[in-house]
Amino acid sequence: MKLRPLLTLTLAAIPLVASAGEREIHRDDFRDGLKQWVVEAEKPGTITARDGVLDIDVPRGLSLWFRPELHGPIKIRYEATMVAAGGANDRVSDLNCFWMATDPRSPGDFFATLRSGKFADYDALKTYYVGLGGNYNKTTRFRRYIGKPGDRPMLPNNDLSSDDVLLKPNVTQTITLIADGRHIAYYRDGKPLFKYDDAQPYTHGHFALRTVWSHIRVRNFRVYALTPDAD
């Protein structure tokens, strides 16, 4: 698929080397295809990784899982742009993610359980989740899934809707996820949108980019191990 040019683009710089208190353990610069990822798609779409860009252009639900299991304490960081250039899926909604996800249905092999890409399929996970600009870019929410189908707990103060926590078309933003023992956090462009003190933290699991009916471009995916000196 030929990539359409963006109308505007604001780059949020991401360091390519680890900061003090961090050690890079995984990266994908999106030049060698999708070999580090597992696709769970509700309907066929276009997903490519080349020339430094992961391009996700899908008409329904998609979870794109990073293959390696991650063990905390860690930081995950990537740049993402919601494309609005007249395409059929350029809806500017649902820049979502799971992190530290495990599936009680297949505790020895996360990918042994078949999941369809429908959002309800993920209720059974134990994981952290943020839906940034969900519901047609009207809400931004943090949830801690507890592995119970039909139950996605959310505290009232983790349900946001102000303009400053929603998505803007064709603007690149840096997303940072933290899983550091009890300290769970989600940052956008260095600003914390959610901080959560988890008395029973999820300390290992998988990361996924999650979306539904959207067009997203992702760059510079990094995972860092955190040390006691980390900020």
N, C-alpha and C positions, 0 to 999 in steps of 0.2 A: 504494500500500500504506500503510495506516495504521500509524504507528510505535507499537510497544508501549512503555509506560513502563519504565524501568530500575528494578530493585529498589533498587540503591544507586548512587551516583555520586560519585566523588571527582575534582574537576577539577584537572589539573596545568596551571598557568597558562603561557601562551605569549606572549611579547612580540609586539605587533602592529607594532612598529617595529624597525628593524635596530639592533643593538648596535654599539659601536665596532669598526671593522675589518670590518664587514659592510655590504653594500648589497643591499636587496631587489630581485630581478629578476623573480620570478614569485610569484603567489599564487592561491589559489582558496578563497573563503569559502563555496562550495557553496550559492549562491543562484540560479544561472543554469543549472542542468542539467549535462549531461556533455560540453559542447562542447569542453572542454580534455582529454578523456580518450578512449582507445580501449579497447574491451572485447574481451577474448579469453576466452571462456567455454566450458568443456567441456560444460555443460548449461545450459539457461535458468534464470535466477534473477531476483531483484529487485534492481536497482541504481538508486538515485535520488540526486539532489543538489538539495536544497531546504531553505530555512529554516535555512541554516548547517550542515547535516549531510549528509555523504555516507554513505548507508546501503547496505551490501553484505550481501545475504542470499541465499546460494547453496548448492546441494546438492552441487556438485562443484568441480573446479579452476577458478580464475579468475585472470587477470592483467589488471590495470587500468592501462594505460600513460598517463603524462602526455605529451601530444603534443609539446611543445617539446623539442628536443635541448638538453642541458645541457653546458656547457663549464666545466671546473674552473679554479681552485679554487672549490669551492662547499660550502655547507651546506644540507641539506634538513631541514625540521622539520614535524611534524604531531602532532596528538593523536588517539589511537585508543582505543576502548573495545570490549571483547569482550562482546557481549550474551548474557546468560543469563536469559531470561524465559519459557521454556517453548515456544519456537518449534521447528519441525522442524529448523532448521539451527543452533540455539544450542548449538554443541558446545564452545566455548571452546578453540580450537586453531588454530594456523597464522596468526599475525599476521606475515606474511612480506613481504619486499621485495627487488627488484632495484634497483641503481643503477649508473650509468655503463655501461649495456648497449648493445652493438652486435651486429649480426648479420652475420657474414661472408658469409652467403648473399645479402644485399642491402645491400652497403656504402653505396650511394648513397641508399637510402630504407629506413629501418628497417621501415616498415610495408608494404613491398612483399612481404615474406615472410608467408605465411598461417600462423598458429600456432593450435592448437586449444584451448588452455587446459590441456591435459594437461601435467603437470610435465616429462615426458621431452622434450617439444617444445623446451624451453629449454636443453637440454644444449649446443646448438650456439652459444649466445651467448658473448660475452666480456663478463663482468660481475662485479660483487660481489653477494653474496646473503646475507641472514640469514633463517633460519627461526626465529622466536621462538615457543616453545611448540608445536613441531611434534610429529608422532607422538602425537596425543591428549594434547598438553600434557606430554610427557615429555622433550623435548630442545629446546635452543636452540643453533643452529649457524651458523657463518660459513664461507662458501666463496668462492673466487675461480675462477669458471668460465674455462676456457681455449679454448672454442670447439670442443670435441671431443665428439661424441655418445657417451654412455655413460661419460663421465669427468667427475666433479664433485669435484675435489680438495678435501681438507679436512685441515688439520693436527690432530693429536690434541688440542692444547690449545684448539682452537676448537670442541670438541664438549662442551657443558655440559649438566648435568641437575639441578643443585641447585634447591631450591624458590625461591630468591631470583631466579632468572633465568627463571622460568616465568610463565605468565599467571594473572591473577586475574579472575574474572567481574565485570563491571559496574564496573570501576575504570578511570578514564581515565588514560592514561599519555602522556607526551611522548616521541616518538621523534626522534632527531637523527642524521643521517648526514653524514659528512665525506668529501670527496674533495679532498685538498689536496696535489697532487703525490704523493710517496711515502707520505704520511700518510693512511691510510684508517681510519675509525673509525665505531663504532656506539654510541650512547648511549641509555639509557632513563632518563627523569627525572633527567638530569644525571649519571648514573653510567655510566662506560664499560664496556660488556660485551665489546667487541672493539676492539683496536687492531692494525693491521697495517702493516708497513713494506714497501711494494711496490717492488722494484727496477725493475719495468717497469709503471708504473701505467697504469690506464685513465683517460684525462684528459677524455673526452667520452662522451656517450651518453644513454640514456633511463632514466627512473625508472618503476617499477611497484609498486603494491600487489599482493601475491600472497597467495592463500589457497586453501583447499579445504574445502568443507563447513563453513561457519561463518557467523556473523552479526557484522558489525563496523560501528561508527559512527566516522567520521573527521571531524575539524574542523580549521580553521585551517591549511591547507596552505601552506607558504612555502618559497621557494628564495632563498638569499642568495649573492651573489658575495663571496668572501673576499679581503681585502687583506693585505699583509704585517703589518699591525698586529693581525690577528685572533687571538683566543685559540685 
